[in-house]
Amino acid sequence: MARIVGLVSQQASDKDAVSALTTKISEMMRSMNMPQALSELGIGQSKVCEINNKVADHALRDACLPTNPVQPSREHIKQVLHEIL
């Protein structure tokens, strides 16, 4: 995606492309005053622990999941939830 939108050259490494894209997304989120973490919404670790199985179940049933280039496991989804606190 970073290559397609011109954030990096076609010759850039995948690592550089991912870094450029995540930086751009964060910049866009800040410019729109969007929260960068669940904690900014008042959602703490105890709430994430309480709902992580339900969120993982819903994510695994998402109709778009089959088109994802990486098929996440339930544990990976739960790990991501904790990382975005």
C-alpha positions as CSV (number, residue, x, y, z in Angstrom):
1,M,0.0,0.0,0.0
2,A,2.8,2.4,0.9
3,R,4.3,1.9,-2.6
4,I,1.0,2.3,-4.3
5,V,0.2,5.7,-2.6
6,G,3.8,6.9,-3.1
7,L,5.0,6.9,0.5
8,V,8.1,4.9,-0.6
9,S,9.7,4.0,-3.8
10,Q,9.0,0.7,-5.5
11,Q,12.5,-0.5,-4.5
12,A,12.0,0.2,-0.8
13,S,12.2,-2.8,1.5
14,D,9.0,-4.2,3.0
15,K,10.1,-3.1,6.4
16,D,10.6,0.5,5.2
17,A,7.2,0.4,3.5
18,V,5.4,-0.8,6.6
19,S,7.1,1.8,8.7
20,A,6.2,4.6,6.3
21,L,2.6,3.4,6.2
22,T,2.2,3.1,9.9
23,T,3.7,6.5,10.4
24,K,1.3,8.1,7.9
25,I,-1.7,6.4,9.5
26,S,-0.7,7.7,12.9
27,E,-0.2,11.2,11.5
28,M,-3.6,11.1,9.9
29,M,-5.2,9.8,13.1
30,R,-3.6,12.7,15.1
31,S,-4.7,15.3,12.5
32,M,-8.3,14.0,13.0
33,N,-8.0,14.0,16.8
34,M,-8.5,10.2,16.8
35,P,-7.4,8.3,19.8
36,Q,-4.1,6.4,19.5
37,A,-4.9,3.8,22.1
38,L,-7.9,2.3,23.9
39,S,-6.7,3.9,27.1
40,E,-7.5,7.3,25.6
41,L,-11.1,6.1,25.4
42,G,-11.1,5.1,29.0
43,I,-10.8,1.4,28.2
44,G,-8.4,-0.1,30.6
45,Q,-6.7,-3.5,30.9
46,S,-9.4,-5.0,33.1
47,K,-12.1,-4.2,30.5
48,V,-9.9,-5.7,27.7
49,C,-9.4,-8.8,29.7
50,E,-13.2,-9.0,30.2
51,I,-14.1,-8.6,26.6
52,N,-11.1,-10.1,24.7
53,N,-12.7,-13.5,24.0
54,K,-15.9,-11.9,22.6
55,V,-13.9,-9.4,20.4
56,A,-11.7,-12.3,19.1
57,D,-14.8,-14.3,18.3
58,H,-16.3,-11.5,16.4
59,A,-13.1,-10.7,14.6
60,L,-12.7,-14.4,13.5
61,R,-16.2,-14.3,12.1
62,D,-15.7,-11.1,10.1
63,A,-16.7,-11.5,6.5
64,C,-13.5,-9.7,5.3
65,L,-11.1,-12.1,7.2
66,P,-10.7,-14.6,4.3
67,T,-9.2,-11.8,2.1
68,N,-6.7,-10.8,4.8
69,P,-3.1,-11.9,3.7
70,V,-2.4,-13.1,7.2
71,Q,-5.0,-15.3,9.0
72,P,-4.7,-14.4,12.7
73,S,-5.3,-16.8,15.5
74,R,-7.6,-16.1,18.4
75,E,-4.4,-15.6,20.6
76,H,-3.0,-13.1,18.1
77,I,-6.1,-11.1,18.1
78,K,-6.2,-11.0,21.9
79,Q,-2.5,-10.0,21.9
80,V,-3.2,-7.1,19.6
81,L,-6.0,-5.9,21.9
82,H,-3.5,-5.7,24.8
83,E,-0.9,-4.0,22.6
84,I,-3.3,-1.2,21.7
85,L,-4.0,-0.3,25.3
